[in-house]
Amino acid sequence: MDFDINTVRSAVLVLAFVGFIGVWIWAWSKKRKSDFEESANLPLEEDVPNTESYSANNSLEKP
């Protein structure tokens, strides 16, 4: 069997397409839906201040 560059290109194209379909199926699976919804809501959540670093920074200041 004689391999030329076009055979290699075709094989890489098929592998890339199969990989794309695999990622697409993974992203749209029902198991991942709750994780993606949680990640989508992260920018909307309020920031909770870290009280340890806040109190440490304030103790260094002189009145």
C-alpha positions in Angstrom: 0.0 0.0 0.0 1.4 3.3 -1.1 0.9 6.2 1.4 1.0 9.7 0.0 0.4 13.1 1.6 -3.3 13.1 0.6 -3.9 9.8 2.5 -2.3 11.3 5.6 -4.4 14.5 5.2 -7.6 12.5 4.9 -6.7 10.5 8.0 -6.0 13.6 10.0 -9.3 15.2 8.8 -11.3 12.1 9.9 -9.6 12.0 13.3 -10.2 15.7 13.8 -13.9 15.3 12.8 -14.3 12.4 15.2 -12.7 14.4 18.0 -15.0 17.3 17.3 -18.1 15.1 17.4 -16.8 13.6 20.7 -16.4 17.0 22.3 -19.8 18.1 21.0 -21.5 15.0 22.5 -19.6 15.5 25.8 -20.6 19.2 26.0 -24.3 18.5 25.3 -24.7 15.4 27.5 -27.3 15.6 30.3 -24.7 14.7 32.9 -22.8 17.9 32.3 -25.8 20.2 32.2 -25.8 21.0 35.9 -22.1 21.8 35.9 -22.4 24.1 32.9 -25.4 25.9 34.5 -23.4 26.4 37.7 -20.5 27.8 35.7 -22.8 30.1 33.7 -24.1 31.6 36.9 -20.7 32.3 38.5 -20.4 35.9 37.2 -23.9 36.7 38.7 -23.0 35.6 42.2 -22.0 38.2 44.8 -18.4 38.2 46.0 -18.0 37.1 49.7 -15.1 39.1 51.3 -12.4 37.0 52.8 -12.6 38.1 56.5 -9.1 36.8 57.4 -7.2 38.9 54.9 -9.5 41.9 55.6 -8.8 41.9 59.3 -5.1 41.2 58.8 -4.8 44.2 56.5 -6.7 46.5 58.8 -4.6 45.5 61.8 -1.5 46.9 60.0 -3.0 50.3 59.6 -2.3 52.9 62.4 -5.2 55.1 63.4 
